[in-house]
Amino acid sequence: MKLTIIGGGGFRVPQVFEAVAADDAPVRIDELALYDVSASRLETIGAILTRLARERRHVPAITTTTDLDEALRGADFVFSAVRIGGTRGRILDERTALDLGVLGQETVGPGGLAYALRTVPFMTRLAETIRRVAPEAWVINFTNPAGIVTEAMQRVLGDRVVGICDTPIGLMRRAASATGSAANGIAFDYVGLNHLGWLRSITAGGEDLLPRLLASDTSLATIEEARLMGFDWVRAIGALPNEYLYYYYFTREATASIRAAESTRGEFLDRQQSTFYAAPGDDPLETWLRARHERESSYMAESRGDDEQRHESDVDGGGYHQVALDLMAALASGRPSTMILNVRNNSLVPQLPDDAVVEVGCVVDADGVHPWPIAPVTGEMLGLMTQVKSAERLIIGAVNERSRELAWRAFAAHPLVDSVSVARSLLDTYATSVPEIGSMLEPA
């Protein structure tokens, strides 16, 4: 089977290689094609994969190319993990918002909408190319903002595009472990949007174990999300939130912490990755391993106190590469797998459009992805989902119609933007600072 990675020169590609080349990998990839616009980054990542291949018995044939059609031809799976505008674009996303007094974060709030304005045009063209060159391929999207990008690509390719994220399934597994249950022996109810969701029940033997978990300080202390949000709050809402809900529940604290830091997350990654790619050293694998651990250890540092470190299990646990591998294995082998994925709504949440992308529990097999029924979504959870989804759909409409007015409405609709005039300033600044955005949107 052939796997094509769009963004093949990306920093985390070696993790995908480690997963697909592992002796116990549940699906065998025979050919791994890496596509990137940067030949030099492909060369660096290729050198790391060559070193990793020495330690593996089953190694796929690796090709690198800057020709998209060549990379896609014959692909069974297409894995998308690109950053349009690079880390420099992320710096603009975050700093522009912070300078205007609102949250500056990569995928949440105005930074995520600006990221989408840069990214959706490329991803739509990519979907059109896949439809032409590899129409039978499954597309596994991790390109952020993943929910928006997946929804935009589905408008071209339909249900053969599936969005993935490692945070919700990680939350579910930590919660299952805290209850003493095996993750593969439970049922659960998880619902939301990408980077905005809640684990609302964990059922084993017909009993919902979540209330008992929420009542125990000892159990909650093992769960990163409960430590971030506070035990009292998760008990108040009766659910375990996705870690990204920290930015919605503690917006003021998160914004103040990011503003007070020496650098934004984007600035940190820009320095780290620029240094890595410019000078990977005589042993690029060792350099990469050190940089990866530093990157994972500092993830969401603004949500923790100065003396609090991430638990090692949170740093070194399986990530999005394992989610992608599990998804490919279930589709290829037919052995059912339970996952949390970004899929078409299709009345799961009746208050949202059927073609909206939501994040829910699913069973995956050779026939495709089958979302589980979910309990009704009500109250503040429904309100937040509805408001954020309206902003997401407006931003897709802004790209498709090249409409500055729709983009302005998208920023104004987002719950983390507190003023229509601030929304206008955000859009104007992004359009001026990012040529791709300014040239795409017609004047209001």
Beta strands, then each sheet from edge to edge (+ up, - down):
strand 1: 2-6
strand 2: 31-35
strand 3: 61-65
strand 4: 77-80
strand 5: 138-141
strand 6: 161-163
strand 7: 187-193
strand 8: 196-204
strand 9: 207-208
strand 10: 240-241
strand 11: 337-344
strand 12: 357-365
strand 13: 368-371
sheet 1: 3+ 2+ 1+ 4+ 5+ 6+
sheet 2: 9+ 8- 7+ 12- 11+
sheet 3: 9+ 8- 7+ 12- 13+
sheet 4: 9+ 8- 10+
end
